[in-house]
């Protein structure tokens, strides 16, 4: 398999770069510059190397540098941002502190084309993020682009196959970024584009099969996308030696626990243990009303249930975690249970295992979904909307009771059904119901009654860091409201949440 090394100097876009390379059907792996030596790089047979950006100045005392022998290997190299300055500095060019301010954001780049910039127009917009700049290119390098502020925005030494750009081709704001990467990967490195998700999955399965042999692997299967995909991959590699523990905490949506069990045990023949822990979780949540306390209680209970199950299984060699790249970026660690932050950190300390497996660590969510499809996981699971680890507990305001959860499950199921029936699920990113603790007056058979208030929430979002409320057609809301008040007893009022994030959050708690 052709592969590209992303030699990471701590740049904010390193992972994005890997993804952009994979989008061009070439496999890319990221290695921190401290973790890989030149001889290993040569041995691995990389088709090309990309030196990433970074936040240092090349002449800082602690700035990351790399063995100059790398530049003599003949492997094509592309430096981006800091990577470009590092090439220039190492090869004897002049890199200086900027005195005229930094370039940040969209900047016009002027170029008259080159091998790397083949097809690049004379003037185009690229994304810049740098304080220092290359004042003079090293001997042997041509300057192939510049900006108003930056005399050297791209360099190349065709003979030695070394290229650099001060701008960021991996960022979507760079108009011709894909072209630059394409030129590097296909024209300079000579890649043919042999990477597809199917071939990657096949290879991963083989790798794990060879590596794990008959070792025992444990996975906490939540039924969410990440843990399901990680588990499926491992199941294909080691079969029954993968033991999945699915904790039914009673906080899942209507029919969800049975669906997960049916799918993984009956359809895919997983070695699956379903733990009915509904009562334990309810007990643990008794009297708790504050969101953070709920999260903490659920997380603690999960760890203790999981620990008990793991002890019953006996000696385990590996623990699989569905960590994906955003978990690594945002939290600096993985996520096994679907809980945010450090809430699940307890799990690794209570399970006795030799090593952790994180097969999705380098992948973005949409890549994980595509991997899930390649593994044969049904579309409705692979493309499902996010569901918080603490489940309905944080959508049921105030103290949790079995009755309130049942009501919420019914309301939520009706709302989701109506959205899906009308095909509106294609236009909204996440939709669900919240059971408030606000009582409201209603009229039933001409008699005034006191009932509960539910909220319907639907949002559109790319990354859930910000979100807007979905403009669901009134008819869909109307139908959902009618059904909820007539089919679920005790509900006197249905309201629709029209707050974006910020200032609100997606969830109510
Ligand atoms: P907020 O409410 O923070 O939600 O705007 C953003 C996204 O994160 C989900 N969410 C959670 N996911 N554990 C999770 O795994 C949690 O505790 C949690 N809280 C919120 C939420 O559903 C939305 O998609």
Boltz pocket constraint, residues with backbone or C-beta under 6 A from the ligand:
constraints:
  - pocket:
      binder: B
      contacts: [[A, 295], [A, 338], [A, 339], [A, 340], [A, 386], [A, 387], [A, 388], [A, 389], [A, 390], [A, 430], [A, 464], [A, 465], [A, 501], [A, 504], [A, 505], [A, 506], [A, 507], [A, 508]]
      max_distance: 6.0
